[in-house]
Amino acid sequence: MTIAFVGMFSPAVRILPGASLRIGGAATWLSPIVAAVVAVGLSAVLAWLVKNRREKEGMGELVLRSVGPVAGRVILILMVLWLTLYSGFVLRISAERMLASVFEKGGMTVFIIITLGVSLMAVLGKVKNLARTAEIILLLGVLPAAAVLFSLSDLRIENLLPVNTGDIKGIVLGALPMVDVLCKFTYFTFLAGHCKKQTGIVRQAAIWSCAAAAGFFVIMVTTIGTLSAELAETMENAFFSMIKNITIFGIIERIEAVIVAMWVLTDFVLLSALLMADSKIVTLVLPCTNRKIAAFSIATAVLTVSVVISSSVFELQLFSEWIIPGLNFAFSLIILPVVLLIGKLRRVI
């Protein structure tokens, strides 16, 4: 679950608070509360659907058992296509973000190749190694998290209040981008076969989901409270813009290097986990396929997608706010749960 928790902050820092503000308004700093409630409910449903998994069995094996080998492989092929598209998008948006915020005169292809290369090295290793890396990144995240506290001196309460009953609809709508991030946890269940089956999975998933929502709350409150909703809504990477000029006791004048490092590390964890899941699915669809061959094949496809997915910033924004979230909701909240529910009704899982 550490991999999922760390990986979720890759899209979260990119889309928040802008995506929520654009659809929900200024009061969406309260939206993480709604997102947390939804995430706990989704965690409970998902845990119930997979509770009868066998040892060394993940989501892919459950799909095959639920609807049979033929229909199951069709679903898994669709998952391969979707995760390849999403991985390519993550790779491209990671490079675009670095160019827009840090290396304005850099080459996008260089960032894409380096990020994919490092992630591929992780994919060829063991899942537990990536999990340990995620744990280290989580510990390192304490520094930027603590640095955010220093932004509170610039926070203006008038940017957050007042909130009235008329804002409830906006608060609920503003939670959608956060739920979009949180439900990506579903894809990490394809790697569940590498984890020992254990009890209390609902409680653990709920705790991690609420912890992620708490992180979203900090991002929303500090960015909106410091910059104002109107300004944050129009800015790209508003959270980075807010935090990079924080001064800590006059010792650290600018901490953007730390934030950029966390960006890179969370992107690495998310991309590596997605490639691992995608490669795992390929070996289920084509049992004769070697894991390394599957990984290299997926990496090649992801590289291609990252290059051709968009020819302009406008198209990339369209993918970011509509196409990718729409497909994500379709697979994580509809297709996979329905497939597992069929397995439940057939009493095969």
Backbone torsions as a table, in degrees:
resi	resn	phi	psi	omega
1	MET	NA	-22.4	177.8
2	THR	-63.2	-38.9	178.5
3	ILE	-59.4	-47.1	-179.1
4	ALA	-63.5	-43.0	-178.0
5	PHE	-61.3	-49.3	-179.4
6	VAL	-66.5	-43.2	-178.5
7	GLY	-62.7	-32.9	-177.8
8	MET	-66.3	-22.7	-179.6
9	PHE	-78.2	-11.1	174.2
10	SER	-64.3	-54.7	176.6
11	PRO	-73.2	-29.5	-176.4
12	ALA	-62.3	-48.5	-178.6
13	VAL	-66.6	-27.9	-179.6
14	ARG	-74.3	-43.5	-171.7
15	ILE	-95.6	-19.1	-177.6
16	LEU	-98.2	144.5	0.9
17	PRO	-89.2	-2.6	-171.0
18	GLY	-54.2	-49.3	-176.3
19	ALA	-61.1	-40.5	179.6
20	SER	-70.3	-41.1	-179.5
21	LEU	-63.0	-38.2	-176.3
22	ARG	-67.9	-26.6	-179.4
23	ILE	-108.4	-14.6	-175.1
24	GLY	-123.7	-18.8	179.3
25	GLY	93.0	-173.4	-170.3
26	ALA	-64.6	-27.4	-175.6
27	ALA	-80.6	4.5	-177.0
28	THR	-71.4	-0.5	172.2
29	TRP	-65.3	-15.3	175.5
30	LEU	-91.9	-7.6	-177.0
31	SER	-60.4	-30.6	178.0
32	PRO	-57.2	-26.5	178.1
33	ILE	-65.8	-44.4	177.5
34	VAL	-64.4	-43.3	-179.5
35	ALA	-61.0	-38.3	179.7
36	ALA	-64.7	-42.3	179.0
37	VAL	-62.6	-45.2	179.2
38	VAL	-63.3	-42.2	-178.0
39	ALA	-63.8	-39.3	178.0
40	VAL	-63.6	-42.8	177.7
41	GLY	-62.5	-43.7	179.2
42	LEU	-65.1	-37.9	178.5
43	SER	-62.0	-42.3	179.9
44	ALA	-64.2	-43.0	-179.9
45	VAL	-65.3	-46.2	-178.8
46	LEU	-64.0	-41.6	179.2
47	ALA	-62.8	-38.6	178.0
48	TRP	-65.6	-38.9	-177.9
49	LEU	-68.5	-31.7	-175.7
50	VAL	-106.9	6.7	-173.0
51	LYS	-62.9	-24.2	-178.2
52	ASN	-96.0	17.5	177.7
53	ARG	-65.3	150.2	178.9
54	ARG	-88.2	168.0	176.1
55	GLU	-60.5	140.2	-180.0
56	LYS	63.7	25.1	178.4
57	GLU	-117.1	132.2	178.9
58	GLY	-116.2	-164.9	-177.3
59	MET	-59.7	-39.2	-177.9
60	GLY	-60.2	-46.0	178.7
61	GLU	-65.1	-35.8	178.5
62	LEU	-66.5	-37.3	177.3
63	VAL	-62.6	-44.8	179.6
64	LEU	-63.5	-38.2	178.4
65	ARG	-72.1	-33.6	-174.2
66	SER	-68.9	-46.3	-173.9
67	VAL	-119.3	8.0	177.3
68	GLY	91.6	163.0	-174.9
69	PRO	-63.7	-35.9	-176.9
70	VAL	-73.8	-59.6	178.9
71	ALA	-62.3	-36.3	179.9
72	GLY	-61.9	-41.6	179.2
73	ARG	-67.8	-34.0	176.5
74	VAL	-62.3	-45.8	178.2
75	ILE	-61.6	-43.3	-178.2
76	LEU	-67.9	-34.6	175.6
77	ILE	-63.6	-41.1	175.9
78	LEU	-62.1	-38.3	178.2
79	MET	-65.2	-40.3	177.6
80	VAL	-59.9	-46.1	-180.0
81	LEU	-62.7	-43.4	-179.3
82	TRP	-66.8	-47.9	-178.4
83	LEU	-66.7	-31.2	175.5
84	THR	-67.0	-43.3	176.5
85	LEU	-61.5	-47.0	-177.9
86	TYR	-66.4	-40.1	178.3
87	SER	-62.5	-41.8	177.1
88	GLY	-63.0	-38.1	177.4
89	PHE	-64.7	-45.7	179.1
90	VAL	-59.1	-43.4	179.5
91	LEU	-63.3	-44.2	-178.7
92	ARG	-68.4	-45.2	-176.5
93	ILE	-68.3	-30.2	176.8
94	SER	-64.1	-45.0	178.5
95	ALA	-66.1	-42.9	179.8
96	GLU	-61.9	-40.1	-179.0
97	ARG	-65.7	-40.4	178.4
98	MET	-64.2	-41.0	-179.5
99	LEU	-67.8	-39.5	-176.7
100	ALA	-72.4	-33.5	-171.6
101	SER	-103.2	-26.7	-172.2
102	VAL	-126.2	-63.3	-173.7
103	PHE	-103.8	77.9	-173.3
104	GLU	-64.7	-23.7	-178.9
105	LYS	-108.0	15.6	-179.0
106	GLY	-82.1	177.0	178.8
107	GLY	-105.3	126.9	-177.3
108	MET	-62.3	-40.1	-177.6
109	THR	-59.8	-36.9	-179.7
110	VAL	-62.5	-47.0	179.7
111	PHE	-63.3	-40.9	-178.8
112	ILE	-62.3	-48.3	-176.6
113	ILE	-66.1	-43.1	-178.8
114	ILE	-65.2	-46.8	-178.9
115	THR	-62.7	-44.4	180.0
116	LEU	-66.7	-39.5	180.0
117	GLY	-62.2	-45.8	179.4
118	VAL	-65.6	-40.9	178.7
119	SER	-64.8	-38.8	179.1
120	LEU	-63.4	-37.1	176.6
121	MET	-60.4	-40.1	178.4
122	ALA	-67.4	-38.9	-179.2
123	VAL	-63.1	-36.1	-179.3
124	LEU	-74.4	-11.0	176.7
125	GLY	-91.7	-156.3	-177.8
126	LYS	-98.7	151.3	179.1
127	VAL	-61.3	-38.4	-178.1
128	LYS	-64.4	-27.9	176.7
129	ASN	-69.0	-39.9	176.3
130	LEU	-66.2	-36.4	178.5
131	ALA	-63.6	-41.6	178.2
132	ARG	-66.2	-38.1	176.3
133	THR	-61.8	-42.5	179.1
134	ALA	-62.5	-37.4	178.4
135	GLU	-64.3	-40.3	178.2
136	ILE	-65.6	-43.0	178.7
137	ILE	-61.9	-38.1	179.0
138	LEU	-62.3	-40.1	177.4
139	LEU	-66.9	-41.5	179.2
140	LEU	-65.5	-25.2	179.7
141	GLY	-66.8	-12.3	178.0
142	VAL	-62.1	-35.5	-177.6
143	LEU	-64.1	-55.3	177.8
144	PRO	-65.1	-30.8	177.7
145	ALA	-64.0	-41.5	178.0
146	ALA	-68.1	-36.0	-179.4
147	ALA	-63.7	-31.7	179.3
148	VAL	-59.7	-31.3	179.8
149	LEU	-58.5	-30.1	-178.5
150	PHE	-74.4	-12.6	176.4
151	SER	-79.1	-13.2	-177.3
152	LEU	-64.2	-25.2	179.4
153	SER	-67.4	-23.2	179.3
154	ASP	-96.6	-1.3	-177.4
155	LEU	-74.6	133.3	179.2
156	ARG	-114.4	120.7	-173.2
157	ILE	-62.4	-27.0	-180.0
158	GLU	-67.8	-17.7	175.3
159	ASN	-76.6	-15.9	-177.7
160	LEU	-108.2	-28.5	-176.6
161	LEU	-119.5	157.7	4.0
162	PRO	-85.5	162.1	173.1
163	VAL	-123.7	129.5	-179.1
164	ASN	-128.1	179.1	-175.5
165	THR	-62.2	-26.2	178.4
166	GLY	-67.9	-14.0	-179.5
167	ASP	-89.2	-5.0	-174.3
168	ILE	-60.2	-45.2	179.5
169	LYS	-58.3	-44.9	179.1
170	GLY	-63.5	-38.0	179.0
171	ILE	-63.5	-42.7	178.7
172	VAL	-65.4	-46.0	179.4
173	LEU	-63.8	-36.8	179.6
174	GLY	-65.4	-17.7	178.8
175	ALA	-78.1	-17.0	-175.8
176	LEU	-58.1	-47.2	177.8
177	PRO	-62.1	-31.3	179.2
178	MET	-72.4	-41.1	176.0
179	VAL	-64.5	-37.0	176.6
180	ASP	-56.7	-41.9	178.2
181	VAL	-69.6	-47.0	-174.7
182	LEU	-65.6	-36.4	-176.3
183	CYS	-76.1	-5.6	172.8
184	LYS	-66.3	-12.0	175.3
185	PHE	-55.9	-28.9	-179.2
186	THR	-55.5	-37.7	-176.3
187	TYR	-69.0	-26.2	179.7
188	PHE	-72.9	-15.4	178.7
189	THR	-70.6	-14.0	174.0
190	PHE	-68.0	-16.0	177.7
191	LEU	-100.8	7.1	-176.3
192	ALA	-62.5	-23.2	179.3
193	GLY	-64.1	-17.2	178.1
194	HIS	-87.1	-1.9	-179.2
195	CYS	-113.3	147.4	176.5
196	LYS	-71.6	140.2	177.4
197	LYS	-68.2	134.0	-176.7
198	GLN	-145.1	162.3	178.8
199	THR	-87.6	168.5	177.5
200	GLY	74.0	22.7	-176.6
201	ILE	-66.6	-33.4	178.8
202	VAL	-63.7	-46.7	-179.3
203	ARG	-61.7	-44.4	-179.9
204	GLN	-63.4	-45.9	179.9
205	ALA	-62.9	-39.2	179.6
206	ALA	-64.9	-41.5	-179.9
207	ILE	-63.7	-47.3	-179.5
208	TRP	-65.3	-38.0	178.8
209	SER	-65.0	-43.3	178.8
210	CYS	-67.1	-35.3	177.1
211	ALA	-64.4	-41.3	177.1
212	ALA	-64.2	-42.9	178.2
213	ALA	-61.9	-35.9	177.0
214	ALA	-64.1	-38.6	175.9
215	GLY	-64.0	-40.0	177.0
216	PHE	-62.4	-38.9	-179.8
217	PHE	-60.9	-43.0	178.9
218	VAL	-62.8	-43.9	178.7
219	ILE	-60.2	-45.9	-177.3
220	MET	-66.0	-49.5	-175.1
221	VAL	-64.6	-48.0	-176.6
222	THR	-67.8	-39.6	-178.2
223	THR	-72.2	-49.6	179.8
224	ILE	-66.7	-42.7	-178.5
225	GLY	-65.0	-29.1	-178.2
226	THR	-90.4	-44.8	-174.1
227	LEU	-94.5	-25.4	-171.8
228	SER	91.2	150.0	-177.8
229	ALA	-62.8	-40.8	-177.5
230	GLU	-61.3	-43.2	-178.9
231	LEU	-74.4	-44.8	-178.2
232	ALA	-62.3	-32.9	-178.4
233	GLU	-65.3	-33.2	-175.7
234	THR	-91.0	-12.6	-175.0
235	MET	-90.4	143.8	172.2
236	GLU	-88.7	132.4	-176.8
237	ASN	56.4	52.2	-176.9
238	ALA	-61.3	-38.1	-179.6
239	PHE	-61.8	-43.1	177.8
240	PHE	-63.8	-42.4	179.3
241	SER	-61.7	-36.1	-179.8
242	MET	-71.4	-42.7	-169.3
243	ILE	-86.2	-20.8	-170.5
244	LYS	-69.9	-19.7	-179.1
245	ASN	-101.7	13.0	178.2
246	ILE	-67.6	135.7	176.7
247	THR	-109.8	130.9	-179.0
248	ILE	-109.8	101.3	178.7
249	PHE	54.2	23.5	179.8
250	GLY	72.6	1.9	-178.1
251	ILE	-87.6	-48.7	177.3
252	ILE	-106.2	106.4	-176.1
253	GLU	-75.2	-37.9	-178.8
254	ARG	-138.6	130.5	-176.5
255	ILE	-113.0	18.2	-178.0
256	GLU	-62.9	-26.8	178.6
257	ALA	-62.4	-38.3	178.9
258	VAL	-67.6	-42.8	-179.2
259	ILE	-66.1	-41.9	178.2
260	VAL	-61.8	-40.3	178.1
261	ALA	-60.8	-42.0	178.8
262	MET	-67.5	-36.0	174.1
263	TRP	-55.5	-53.5	-176.3
264	VAL	-60.9	-42.6	-176.7
265	LEU	-69.0	-41.3	178.8
266	THR	-69.1	-37.2	174.9
267	ASP	-61.2	-41.6	179.4
268	PHE	-61.2	-46.1	-179.3
269	VAL	-64.0	-46.3	-179.4
270	LEU	-62.2	-49.0	-177.6
271	LEU	-63.8	-42.2	180.0
272	SER	-62.8	-43.2	179.8
273	ALA	-65.7	-40.6	178.2
274	LEU	-63.8	-42.7	178.4
275	LEU	-64.9	-38.3	176.9
276	MET	-62.2	-47.0	-180.0
277	ALA	-62.9	-43.3	-179.4
278	ASP	-63.0	-44.0	179.6
279	SER	-64.9	-38.5	177.7
280	LYS	-61.0	-43.2	-179.6
281	ILE	-63.8	-39.8	179.5
282	VAL	-59.9	-41.7	-180.0
283	THR	-68.1	-23.4	176.0
284	LEU	-78.6	-38.8	178.8
285	VAL	-70.9	-40.2	179.4
286	LEU	-122.1	83.5	-174.4
287	PRO	-56.1	-24.4	-178.7
288	CYS	-80.5	-5.5	-176.9
289	THR	-80.2	129.9	175.7
290	ASN	-69.5	143.5	-176.9
291	ARG	-59.7	-38.8	-179.3
292	LYS	-69.2	-40.0	177.9
293	ILE	-63.2	-42.1	177.7
294	ALA	-60.5	-43.0	-178.7
295	ALA	-64.1	-45.6	179.6
296	PHE	-65.8	-37.9	179.4
297	SER	-65.1	-45.0	178.6
298	ILE	-64.7	-41.8	-179.8
299	ALA	-61.4	-39.5	178.1
300	THR	-63.7	-43.7	178.6
301	ALA	-64.4	-41.1	179.6
302	VAL	-64.5	-41.7	177.4
303	LEU	-59.2	-43.9	179.3
304	THR	-62.5	-45.6	179.8
305	VAL	-61.1	-43.4	-177.0
306	SER	-61.9	-29.6	-178.6
307	VAL	-82.2	-39.6	-172.2
308	VAL	-99.9	-4.1	-172.8
309	ILE	-64.3	-27.2	-176.8
310	SER	-152.6	142.1	177.1
311	SER	-107.5	-2.3	-178.7
312	SER	-154.0	162.3	177.4
313	VAL	-63.3	-35.6	179.6
314	PHE	-61.4	-45.8	179.5
315	GLU	-64.3	-39.1	179.2
316	LEU	-65.2	-37.8	176.6
317	GLN	-65.6	-37.3	177.0
318	LEU	-62.9	-43.4	176.5
319	PHE	-63.0	-43.7	-174.6
320	SER	-64.9	-41.1	-171.8
321	GLU	-99.8	-15.9	-176.3
322	TRP	-128.9	-57.6	-172.8
323	ILE	-67.4	-52.4	-178.6
324	ILE	-63.1	-49.5	177.3
325	PRO	-60.0	-39.8	-179.8
326	GLY	-61.5	-46.7	178.1
327	LEU	-66.6	-37.0	178.9
328	ASN	-62.3	-46.6	177.9
329	PHE	-62.2	-38.8	-178.4
330	ALA	-62.8	-45.1	-177.0
331	PHE	-79.2	-44.2	-173.5
332	SER	-81.1	-29.8	-176.0
333	LEU	-107.1	-14.4	-178.2
334	ILE	-120.4	-63.8	-171.9
335	ILE	-62.1	-56.3	-177.1
336	LEU	-65.0	-46.7	177.5
337	PRO	-59.9	-40.2	180.0
338	VAL	-64.8	-42.0	178.9
339	VAL	-60.4	-44.9	179.9
340	LEU	-69.1	-34.6	177.1
341	LEU	-63.6	-38.0	175.9
342	ILE	-60.6	-42.7	177.6
343	GLY	-62.2	-36.2	176.7
344	LYS	-65.3	-46.4	-178.6
345	LEU	-65.9	-32.3	177.5
346	ARG	-82.2	-7.5	-179.6
347	ARG	58.3	41.5	177.4
348	VAL	-110.6	-6.3	173.4
349	ILE	-132.9	NA	NA
